[in-house]
Amino acid sequence: MKHMRSLIGVALTATLLGTTALPVLAETPPNMLVIANRIDDIKTLDPAESFEFAGADVSRNVYEKLVNFDPLDLDAGYGPQLAESWEISEDGKTITFTMAEGHVFSSGNPVTAKDAEFSLRRAVLLDKTPSFILTQFGFSADNVEDTIVATDDRTLKITLDKQYAQSFVLNCLTATIGGIVDSATVMANEVDGDMGNAWLRDNSAGSGPYKVVEWKPNESVLLDLNPNFGGEKPAMERVIVQHIQESATQRLMLERGDIDVARNLSPEDVAGVMESDGLKIVDELRGRLMYWSANQKNEALADPKVLEALKFATDYQGMADSFLKGQYTVHEAFLPLTFLGALKDKPYDYDMDKAKAALAASGFPDGFDLKISVRDAQERIDIGQSLQNTWDQLGIGVELVVGTGAQTLDRYRAREHDIYLGAWGPDYPDPNTNAGTFAYNPDNSDEAGATGLLAWRNAWALPVMSEETLAAVVENDTDVRKEMYLELQKEHQMVSPFGIMFQQIEQNGMTDSVENFVAGGATTAVSYWVITK
């Protein structure tokens, strides 16, 4: 048995495979990758709307982008993909991309600059949850026809509202929303002016290595090779991701040979896999943060002293040393380790004396009741129960409201929670990816509907910090920018309605034969096309 470390970053049934029924196998076929994962957070597969972890895994393997990451060299940063090159204008506001040749959609249509124009414009016009990743550059429904323009089949020009660091703009285009779709196929499936949004919910129109064959919500995703993929043919011709909630079931399936990879193993099951012949564990530091967030519409949770009390009444190290052991490290700032300006300070520890003193100084010294919205995943329920136990010592009664990933996210995005317990991963490898969500909220009105901003979801108005976030994103001096983010995080730790607790170390169990399984490091998602068995 091997235990591999990388810091870059049940059986098969006719139901799972749709019309392609296979017998139960002692081991999976050599050209098929079968994964057990929790995928109940997927709400849509449309890259202009998808904004969840499991959905990002699908999108990365189905859609190519203007620029993207090499999964086997994530440290190298973004590089050419659909665009073979780009130039920046003298004023720094216009980027001209030259499209590479040889990229073909699964429909057989060639990828052109017109498709890139359509895709980026479409993402802005649909105005779904992740649209802020593009609209932060000044793109809007009123100006996309002038600011995102294909001048011919190989040339795309995008014009920003002001000069930004080139790396910031290009990193944003590596996000899921940067996926380029087949404009002809999508518009052929348009209904009532939705630009194909309903159809793309459970279909695909990409040029990536794979195409979506079937998505059954809360059950499975089936991907097959894109027959027109312009790159080297992947070894895995079919990828099946099966929704398996329980760690023990994932481990059993792995040990039986029913699956190749188990992605949600508990520390106890990780230890068991490490003792099993023919299996291994691969560790990977991810950018995913585990946190709780407090809705400022709740009068008690809007009290700064209450928030301070809750932060001191959180048993960070106790959780990290027990049911989260090996899978999360204590981290209390909104930028994950490996990002520019990541803050290592941990101003809060489990101190009930400080917690009680803070609550006594608040407007709610006798405590109150609240509800924690938590996804039906064992480690999150365990965290919720830990908070329930320690916060109870303050006289705060906690009820856990458990739901699927989609249900809890819907409640959070509607600002209907008291406390939301969840995870957040960066959309692109620039510090603004998290600063722009945790520390930015230019319009706190319900009408703003800025569901992509965590500060907005918490109804937290922060005008000064929002301005500080904007200032940091246009700073071109890297050292100065780093210091700006360090100071921003220190302020955020003291005043924000976020209790950031952990950064994830993903432990994936797999058979010894699986090679090149890279979950995506701190910056992106899993890449099935480089995996071999």
Secondary structure, DSSP 8 states (H G I E B T S, - for coil): -EEEE--------HHHHTTS-----SS--TTEEEEEE--TT-----TTT--SHHHHHHHHHH---SEEE-TT-GGG-EEESSEEEEEE-TTS-EEEEEE-SS-B-TTS-B--HHHHHHHHHHHHHHT-GGGHHHHTTT--TTTHHHHEEEEETTEEEEE-SS---HHHHHHHTTSGGG----HHHHHHT--TT-TTHHHHTS-----SSEEEEEEETTTEEEEEE-TT-SS---S-SEEEEEE---HHHHHHHHHHTS-SEE----HHHHHHHHTSTTEEEEEEEEEEEEEEEE-TTSTTTT-HHHHHHHHHT--HHHHHTTTTTTTEEE--SSS-TTSTT----------HHHHHHHHHTSS-TT--EEEEEEES-HHHHHHHHHHHHHHHTTT-EEEEEEE-HHHHHHHHHTT--SEEEEEE--SSSSTHHHHHHHS--S--SGGG--TT-HHHHTT---HHHHHHHHHHHT---HHHHHHHHHHHHHHHHHH-SEEEEEEEEEEEEEETT-B-----TTTS---GGG-B-
